[in-house]
Amino acid sequence: MKKNFRIAPRQSYLLLFLSVISFVLFLMIFLFVWLRSFIFDFDYAMNSSVSSFWSPALIWLMTLITNVGSGIMFYLIMLVVVGYFIYVRRWKKIFILVSSLIIGGLLVTLFKDGLARLRPSDALLDVGGFSFPSGHATMRLILFGGLLYCFKDEISDAVWRLVFMITMVMLIFLIGFSRIFLAVHWMSDVLAGWFLGLGVLLLMIFLADRIFKKS
Protein backbone atom coordinates (compact mmCIF):
# COMPACT_ATOMS: atom_id res chain seq x y z
CA MET A 1 0.00 0.00 0.00
CA LYS A 2 1.27 3.43 -0.90
CA LYS A 3 2.07 5.53 2.15
CA ASN A 4 0.84 9.07 2.65
CA PHE A 5 3.96 11.18 3.01
CA ARG A 6 2.19 14.46 3.61
CA ILE A 7 3.37 16.36 6.66
CA ALA A 8 0.85 17.52 9.28
CA PRO A 9 -0.02 21.27 8.98
CA ARG A 10 1.73 22.28 12.22
CA GLN A 11 4.87 20.32 11.30
CA SER A 12 4.79 21.82 7.81
CA TYR A 13 4.81 25.39 9.12
CA LEU A 14 7.50 24.46 11.61
CA LEU A 15 9.65 23.48 8.62
CA LEU A 16 8.98 26.89 7.07
CA PHE A 17 9.93 28.62 10.33
CA LEU A 18 13.15 26.61 10.61
CA SER A 19 13.93 27.37 6.95
CA VAL A 20 13.58 31.11 7.60
CA ILE A 21 15.80 30.85 10.69
CA SER A 22 18.43 29.02 8.65
CA PHE A 23 18.40 31.69 5.94
CA VAL A 24 18.65 34.44 8.57
CA LEU A 25 21.68 32.76 10.18
CA PHE A 26 23.27 32.35 6.76
CA LEU A 27 22.73 36.04 5.96
CA MET A 28 24.16 37.05 9.34
CA ILE A 29 27.38 35.14 8.62
CA PHE A 30 27.43 36.61 5.11
CA LEU A 31 27.21 40.14 6.54
CA PHE A 32 29.93 39.43 9.13
CA VAL A 33 32.25 38.22 6.37
CA TRP A 34 31.32 41.07 4.02
CA LEU A 35 31.99 43.64 6.76
CA ARG A 36 35.24 41.87 7.69
CA SER A 37 34.16 41.73 11.32
CA PHE A 38 35.30 39.63 14.29
CA ILE A 39 34.51 36.48 12.34
CA PHE A 40 37.87 36.81 10.55
CA ASP A 41 39.69 36.40 13.88
CA PHE A 42 37.52 33.38 14.60
CA ASP A 43 38.32 31.85 11.21
CA TYR A 44 42.07 32.42 11.52
CA ALA A 45 42.11 30.97 15.06
CA MET A 46 40.21 27.86 13.92
CA ASN A 47 42.47 27.44 10.89
CA SER A 48 45.54 27.63 13.09
CA SER A 49 44.13 25.20 15.67
CA VAL A 50 43.15 22.58 13.11
CA SER A 51 46.48 22.75 11.30
CA SER A 52 48.26 21.70 14.51
CA PHE A 53 46.67 18.24 14.10
CA TRP A 54 47.90 17.69 10.54
CA SER A 55 49.54 14.32 9.92
CA PRO A 56 49.88 12.16 6.78
CA ALA A 57 47.30 9.67 8.05
CA LEU A 58 44.69 12.30 8.98
CA ILE A 59 45.25 14.24 5.77
CA TRP A 60 44.69 11.04 3.77
CA LEU A 61 41.53 10.23 5.76
CA MET A 62 40.08 13.74 5.44
CA THR A 63 40.83 13.78 1.71
CA LEU A 64 38.93 10.51 1.37
CA ILE A 65 35.98 11.89 3.34
CA THR A 66 35.86 15.18 1.45
CA ASN A 67 35.50 13.28 -1.83
CA VAL A 68 32.43 11.33 -0.68
CA GLY A 69 29.54 12.37 -2.90
CA SER A 70 31.81 14.42 -5.16
CA GLY A 71 32.15 14.38 -8.93
CA ILE A 72 30.85 11.30 -10.70
CA MET A 73 29.74 9.76 -7.38
CA PHE A 74 27.36 12.70 -6.83
CA TYR A 75 25.69 12.22 -10.22
CA LEU A 76 25.61 8.43 -9.82
CA ILE A 77 23.83 8.72 -6.47
CA MET A 78 21.29 11.15 -7.96
CA LEU A 79 20.74 8.95 -11.03
CA VAL A 80 20.06 5.86 -8.91
CA VAL A 81 17.86 7.67 -6.39
CA VAL A 82 15.80 9.59 -8.94
CA GLY A 83 15.49 6.46 -11.07
CA TYR A 84 14.18 4.54 -8.07
CA PHE A 85 11.65 7.24 -7.18
CA ILE A 86 10.45 7.40 -10.79
CA TYR A 87 9.95 3.63 -10.68
CA VAL A 88 7.91 3.80 -7.44
CA ARG A 89 6.21 7.06 -8.54
CA ARG A 90 7.38 9.25 -5.66
CA TRP A 91 7.07 12.55 -7.55
CA LYS A 92 7.10 14.66 -4.42
CA LYS A 93 10.47 13.29 -3.35
CA ILE A 94 11.93 13.81 -6.83
CA PHE A 95 10.76 17.43 -6.69
CA ILE A 96 12.38 17.95 -3.28
CA LEU A 97 15.76 16.50 -4.26
CA VAL A 98 16.09 17.98 -7.74
CA SER A 99 14.73 21.46 -6.95
CA SER A 100 16.81 21.73 -3.75
CA LEU A 101 20.04 20.81 -5.53
CA ILE A 102 19.39 23.19 -8.44
CA ILE A 103 18.46 26.14 -6.23
CA GLY A 104 21.28 25.39 -3.79
CA GLY A 105 23.83 25.25 -6.61
CA LEU A 106 22.61 28.54 -8.06
CA LEU A 107 22.75 30.30 -4.68
CA VAL A 108 26.25 28.99 -3.95
CA THR A 109 27.49 30.31 -7.30
CA LEU A 110 25.75 33.66 -6.77
CA PHE A 111 27.25 34.26 -3.33
CA LYS A 112 30.70 32.92 -4.24
CA ASP A 113 31.01 35.26 -7.22
CA GLY A 114 29.34 38.15 -5.40
CA LEU A 115 31.53 38.08 -2.30
CA ALA A 116 34.68 36.72 -3.97
CA ARG A 117 36.27 35.64 -0.69
CA LEU A 118 39.68 34.04 -1.01
CA ARG A 119 40.40 30.59 0.36
CA PRO A 120 43.01 29.99 3.10
CA SER A 121 46.53 30.33 1.73
CA ASP A 122 47.72 27.09 3.35
CA ALA A 123 45.17 24.82 1.62
CA LEU A 124 46.24 21.17 1.38
CA LEU A 125 44.24 20.56 -1.80
CA ASP A 126 44.50 22.38 -5.10
CA VAL A 127 40.99 23.78 -5.57
CA GLY A 128 39.78 26.70 -7.62
CA GLY A 129 37.05 29.25 -7.18
CA PHE A 130 36.11 31.42 -4.25
CA SER A 131 35.57 30.35 -0.67
CA PHE A 132 32.21 31.62 0.66
CA PRO A 133 29.99 29.72 1.12
CA SER A 134 31.32 26.18 1.02
CA GLY A 135 29.75 24.40 -1.93
CA HIS A 136 30.61 21.02 -0.42
CA ALA A 137 28.89 21.89 2.87
CA THR A 138 25.81 23.30 1.11
CA MET A 139 25.33 20.63 -1.53
CA ARG A 140 26.20 17.64 0.68
CA LEU A 141 23.74 18.80 3.31
CA ILE A 142 21.07 19.03 0.61
CA LEU A 143 22.06 15.66 -0.88
CA PHE A 144 22.41 13.60 2.30
CA GLY A 145 19.77 15.57 4.21
CA GLY A 146 17.43 15.02 1.26
CA LEU A 147 18.22 11.31 1.23
CA LEU A 148 17.55 11.17 4.97
CA TYR A 149 14.13 12.78 4.51
CA CYS A 150 13.21 10.75 1.44
CA PHE A 151 14.28 7.30 2.67
CA LYS A 152 13.47 7.43 6.37
CA ASP A 153 9.94 6.16 5.60
CA GLU A 154 11.15 3.67 2.99
CA ILE A 155 13.13 1.63 5.57
CA SER A 156 10.75 -0.51 7.61
CA ASP A 157 13.23 -1.89 10.15
CA ALA A 158 13.66 0.57 13.03
CA VAL A 159 17.31 -0.33 13.70
CA TRP A 160 18.38 0.04 10.07
CA ARG A 161 16.40 3.27 9.81
CA LEU A 162 18.29 4.68 12.79
CA VAL A 163 21.64 3.52 11.35
CA PHE A 164 20.79 5.15 8.02
CA MET A 165 19.78 8.44 9.64
CA ILE A 166 22.91 8.61 11.81
CA THR A 167 25.08 7.80 8.77
CA MET A 168 23.55 10.66 6.74
CA VAL A 169 24.05 13.15 9.59
CA MET A 170 27.63 12.00 10.16
CA LEU A 171 28.45 12.36 6.45
CA ILE A 172 27.15 15.94 6.47
CA PHE A 173 29.23 16.81 9.52
CA LEU A 174 32.41 14.98 8.50
CA ILE A 175 32.46 16.34 4.94
CA GLY A 176 32.03 19.87 6.25
CA PHE A 177 34.76 19.37 8.86
CA SER A 178 37.10 17.88 6.25
CA ARG A 179 36.91 21.13 4.28
CA ILE A 180 38.12 23.03 7.33
CA PHE A 181 40.76 20.45 8.23
CA LEU A 182 42.21 20.51 4.72
CA ALA A 183 42.20 24.35 4.83
CA VAL A 184 40.23 24.70 1.61
CA HIS A 185 37.56 26.63 3.52
CA TRP A 186 37.24 28.87 6.54
CA MET A 187 35.01 27.75 9.40
CA SER A 188 32.46 30.46 8.57
CA ASP A 189 32.27 29.19 4.97
CA VAL A 190 31.20 25.76 6.19
CA LEU A 191 28.73 27.06 8.79
CA ALA A 192 27.18 29.33 6.18
CA GLY A 193 27.00 26.42 3.72
CA TRP A 194 25.18 24.26 6.26
CA PHE A 195 22.65 27.00 7.04
CA LEU A 196 22.11 27.76 3.35
CA GLY A 197 21.66 24.10 2.44
CA LEU A 198 19.32 23.48 5.37
CA GLY A 199 17.24 26.55 4.52
CA VAL A 200 16.84 25.50 0.89
CA LEU A 201 16.03 21.86 1.71
CA LEU A 202 13.43 22.71 4.36
CA LEU A 203 11.82 25.30 2.09
CA MET A 204 11.51 22.80 -0.75
CA ILE A 205 10.00 20.21 1.60
CA PHE A 206 7.46 22.82 2.71
CA LEU A 207 6.62 23.81 -0.87
CA ALA A 208 6.39 20.18 -1.96
CA ASP A 209 3.81 19.59 0.75
CA ARG A 210 1.74 22.47 -0.68
CA ILE A 211 2.15 21.38 -4.31
CA PHE A 212 1.54 17.64 -3.82
CA LYS A 213 -1.37 17.96 -1.40
CA LYS A 214 -3.19 14.97 -2.85
CA SER A 215 -0.11 12.74 -3.10
MISE-219632 format. One record per residue (C-alpha): x, y, z. Coordinates in pm, whole numbers, plus 50000, padded with zeros to 5 digits. Example, Ala and Ser with C-alpha at 12.3 -4.5 7.8 and 13.67 -1.06 7.14 Angstrom:
<pts>
512304955050780/513674989450714/
</pts>
This chain:
<pts>
500005000050000/501275034349910/502075055350215/500845090750265/503965111850301/502195144650361/503375163650666/500855175250928/499985212750898/501735222851222/504875203251130/504795218250781/504815253950912/507505244651161/509655234850862/508985268950707/509935286251033/513155266151061/513935273750695/513585311150760/515805308551069/518435290250865/518405316950594/518655344450857/521685327651018/523275323550676/522735360450596/524165370550934/527385351450862/527435366150511/527215401450654/529935394350913/532255382250637/531325410750402/531995436450676/535245418750769/534165417351132/535305396351429/534515364851234/537875368151055/539695364051388/537525333851460/538325318551121/542075324251152/542115309751506/540215278651392/542475274451089/545545276351309/544135252051567/543155225851311/546485227551130/548265217051451/546675182451410/547905176951054/549545143250992/549885121650678/547305096750805/544695123050898/545255142450577/544695110450377/541535102350576/540085137450544/540835137850171/538935105150137/535985118950334/535865151850145/535505132849817/532435113349932/529545123749710/531815144249484/532155143849107/530855113048930/529745097649262/527365127049317/525695122248978/525615084349018/523835087249353/521295111549204/520745089548897/520065058649109/517865076749361/515805095949106/515495064648893/514185045449193/511655072449282/510455074048921/509955036348932/507915038049256/506215070649146/507385092549434/507075125549245/507105146649558/510475132949665/511935138149317/510765174349331/512385179549672/515765165049574/516095179849226/514735214649305/516815217349625/520045208149447/519395231949156/518465261449377/521285253949621/523835252549339/522615285449194/522755303049532/526255289949605/527495303149270/525755336649323/527255342649667/530705329249576/531015352649278/529345381549460/531535380849770/534685367249603/536275356449931/539685340449899/540405305950036/543015299950310/546535303350173/547725270950335/545175248250162/546245211750138/544245205649820/544505223849490/540995237849443/539785267049238/537055292549282/536115314249575/535575303549933/532215316250066/529995297250112/531325261850102/529755244049807/530615210249958/528895218950287/525815233050111/525335206349847/526205176450068/523745188050331/521075190350061/522065156649912/522415136050230/519775155750421/517435150250126/518225113150123/517555111750497/514135127850451/513215107550144/514285073050267/513475074350637/509945061650560/511155036750299/513135016350557/510754994950761/513234981151015/513665005751303/517314996751370/518385000451007/516405032750981/518295046851279/521645035251135/520795051550802/519785084450964/522915086151181/525085078050877/523555106650674/524055131550959/527635120051016/528455123650645/527155159450647/529235168150952/532415149850850/532465163450494/532035198750625/534765193750886/537105178850625/536915211350428/538125230350733/540765204550823/542215205150472/542205243550483/540235247050161/537565266350352/537245288750654/535015277550940/532465304650857/532275291950497/531205257650619/528735270650879/527185293350618/527005264250372/525185242650626/522655270050704/522115277650335/521665241050244/519325234850537/517245265550452/516845255050089/516035218650171/513435227150436/511825253050209/511515228049925/510005202150160/507465228250271/506625238149913/506395201849804/503815195950075/501745224749932/502155213849569/501545176449618/498635179649860/496815149749715/499895127449690/
</pts>
